[in-house]
Amino acid sequence: MFLALQQNGRDRQWRFRRSVGVTNLRNDERETVTNSPQPETGKPWGGRFDGKTDPRVERFTESISFDARLAAVDIRASQAHATMLATVGLLTKKEGESICQTLSQIGQEIERGEFQFRMELEDIHMHIETALIARLGDVGRKLHTGRSRNDQVATDLKLYVRDSIDRLDGWLRDLQWAFVERGDL
């Protein structure tokens, strides 16, 4: 795996070795770092590296095991974003509707337990995005227009917490009514 660095105005390249650390390459050993397309795993940073990700790194960096619970809010937020993109003219009405409909289908598959989660896709956002692009192609890629991954995560967490508070309020209301009914006996 190689990383290109600029140092004192000239290109230098460094090779990362698993057990030894970092070693400087001579000019005749250099390989060019290309901005290649993302590998099939769909990792957002995948185009920067040549080899597959070590399974230990995937286990360390994955979050799908606990953020799968964000699926419903991620889909809701993505549908709202697609609607906004269509409203302002960055997507056609047909593209916006297609994205929203496909996101609904993905959400239903997740609810029914038919959607397969894979550790190499790391988080719920990559799972949904990968499924959307697999079904819609380039139209699915347009969903990220005007929205960073950080925006997406912050919105999802806010919606999830808001929904959780509403659910907790309902449980507390039920508990209060149970106390009132017991007191009336």
ChimeraX attribute file (.defattr): number of C-alpha atoms within 10 A of each C-alpha:
attribute: neighborCount
match mode: 1-to-1
recipient: residues
	/A:1	14
	/A:2	18
	/A:3	14
	/A:4	16
	/A:5	12
	/A:6	9
	/A:7	9
	/A:8	7
	/A:9	7
	/A:10	7
	/A:11	10
	/A:12	16
	/A:13	21
	/A:14	17
	/A:15	16
	/A:16	14
	/A:17	11
	/A:18	8
	/A:19	6
	/A:20	7
	/A:21	8
	/A:22	11
	/A:23	11
	/A:24	12
	/A:25	14
	/A:26	10
	/A:27	10
	/A:28	6
	/A:29	9
	/A:30	15
	/A:31	15
	/A:32	10
	/A:33	15
	/A:34	11
	/A:35	10
	/A:36	11
	/A:37	12
	/A:38	15
	/A:39	16
	/A:40	9
	/A:41	16
	/A:42	18
	/A:43	16
	/A:44	13
	/A:45	10
	/A:46	18
	/A:47	16
	/A:48	19
	/A:49	17
	/A:50	14
	/A:51	11
	/A:52	10
	/A:53	13
	/A:54	9
	/A:55	11
	/A:56	8
	/A:57	10
	/A:58	14
	/A:59	12
	/A:60	9
	/A:61	14
	/A:62	17
	/A:63	15
	/A:64	20
	/A:65	13
	/A:66	10
	/A:67	14
	/A:68	16
	/A:69	13
	/A:70	19
	/A:71	21
	/A:72	21
	/A:73	19
	/A:74	24
	/A:75	22
	/A:76	18
	/A:77	17
	/A:78	24
	/A:79	21
	/A:80	14
	/A:81	20
	/A:82	26
	/A:83	22
	/A:84	14
	/A:85	21
	/A:86	17
	/A:87	13
	/A:88	9
	/A:89	11
	/A:90	17
	/A:91	20
	/A:92	16
	/A:93	15
	/A:94	10
	/A:95	20
	/A:96	26
	/A:97	16
	/A:98	16
	/A:99	26
	/A:100	21
	/A:101	13
	/A:102	20
	/A:103	24
	/A:104	16
	/A:105	13
	/A:106	22
	/A:107	21
	/A:108	14
	/A:109	13
	/A:110	18
	/A:111	12
	/A:112	9
	/A:113	10
	/A:114	11
	/A:115	15
	/A:116	9
	/A:117	17
	/A:118	14
	/A:119	17
	/A:120	20
	/A:121	23
	/A:122	22
	/A:123	21
	/A:124	25
	/A:125	21
	/A:126	18
	/A:127	22
	/A:128	22
	/A:129	20
	/A:130	20
	/A:131	16
	/A:132	22
	/A:133	18
	/A:134	12
	/A:135	15
	/A:136	15
	/A:137	12
	/A:138	11
	/A:139	16
	/A:140	22
	/A:141	15
	/A:142	17
	/A:143	23
	/A:144	15
	/A:145	12
	/A:146	10
	/A:147	11
	/A:148	10
	/A:149	12
	/A:150	9
	/A:151	10
	/A:152	17
	/A:153	16
	/A:154	12
	/A:155	16
	/A:156	22
	/A:157	15
	/A:158	13
	/A:159	18
	/A:160	18
	/A:161	13
	/A:162	12
	/A:163	13
	/A:164	12
	/A:165	12
	/A:166	12
	/A:167	12
	/A:168	12
	/A:169	12
	/A:170	12
	/A:171	12
	/A:172	12
	/A:173	12
	/A:174	12
	/A:175	12
	/A:176	12
	/A:177	12
	/A:178	11
	/A:179	11
	/A:180	11
	/A:181	10
	/A:182	9
	/A:183	8
	/A:184	6
	/A:185	5
